[in-house]
Amino acid sequence: MTTTQDLIGTLAANLTPVRRLRPPLLRAAGWLLLAVIVLVLLSIGQGVRPDLMQRLHEPGFALNAASALLTGALAAIATFIVSIPGRSRSWLLLPVPALAIWLSSVSAQCLTHWVALDAGSITLGETARCLATLLLTSLPLSMGMLIMLRHVAVLRSPDATLMGSLAVAAITAAALPLFHAFDATVMILLWNFGTAALIIALGSVAGWRLAL
């Protein structure tokens, strides 16, 4: 019969070295670098909208873009911090101020510009191109987040999933107006958070360790 000491010795002898995760800020920086690369490739592949420089001088447009980018960056940082066991869930509040400004900006633009849309100004072709850009932006960022969070703690999976989805949604929403005049913020949020909710639900049923 194996004694406790022998069992401990056997287990200790067969241990393999575990590589520690990189600091959360460094991992967030790596993910944000991926986002920059994706945007650069999209810019090269399809070009930015012709009136981009003019729109960037508009306070509303600039505020929307800046607050979305800040929301994405802070949400990414919060994602990697809360994925570590023992870290306070208060970090989930990190992107809230920027998120509030972003959503307020989006709401204001909807109220002031939606009624000004002319009939036929949004064509099926433009909508299809907008959707394609959404997928080309959000899918690589989601896959990158998935890979980088593969060791997330079980109890922190829903937190990391939702916060990671917010990061992807915000960066995608900031990127889309660079290429298209069609504002798809609502569609982006529904796409990302709908997918996150589905993943969390499936993970709860299947008992997955990784929820994002």
Disulfide bonds with the S-S distance in Angstrom:
none
